[in-house]
Amino acid sequence: MERSYEVLRDAEFALELLEQCESDMRKFRILFVACLALLRTTGQVLVHKTADPCVKKAALDLFAEHKENRSEHKIYFDFVDAERGLIVHEYIISLEENDIEVVYDTDSGDLGVFNLDDLYRPLADHETFDGQDIHDLIKEAIKWWRVQLEIIEQRLS
């Protein structure tokens, strides 16, 4: 279990780094890929051949339950697993890479431009989460994993 928590902490750190590099799209993409890989790896270490057999069984049982109720676990199936699959197998990254700007009137009567990329980076062309902010989705996935790890721990005690 500890390795899964370690991976999840690394995903949280990758998210922190992601939030600091909005203006560099290449770094942003790489950190987005890292976040998704880490989020998927959180579960993979639970069921790896080196995992504790009791942990592995509890994780596999829980995952089997989730497969029966996929709609209740969209953040995993439709975001973490699906996006990671697109990246690993096709290197398709569903980020909106165009600048998102808001034009506004200034006090002097001129037009000002504010770039939203520092605050908001949407997922693009996505069936379930189209237009939703990447940061929010990663945070939701981290929370989802925390709950799953707690459930597994409860089942082991």
FENPE-V602416 format. One record per run of one state. SS is the DSSP state (A for helix, B for strand, O for the rest). FROM is the first residue (numbers start at 1). TO is the last residue. If there is no record, write none. Layout:
BEGIN
ss = <SS:SS>
from = <FROM:FROM>
to = <TO:TO>
END
This chain:
BEGIN
ss = <O:A:O:A:O:A:O:A:O:B:O:B:O:B:A:O:B:O:B:A:O>
from = <1:2:20:25:48:53:69:70:91:95:96:101:106:111:116:119:122:124:133:134:157>
to = <1:19:24:47:52:68:69:90:94:95:100:105:110:115:118:121:123:132:133:156:157>
END
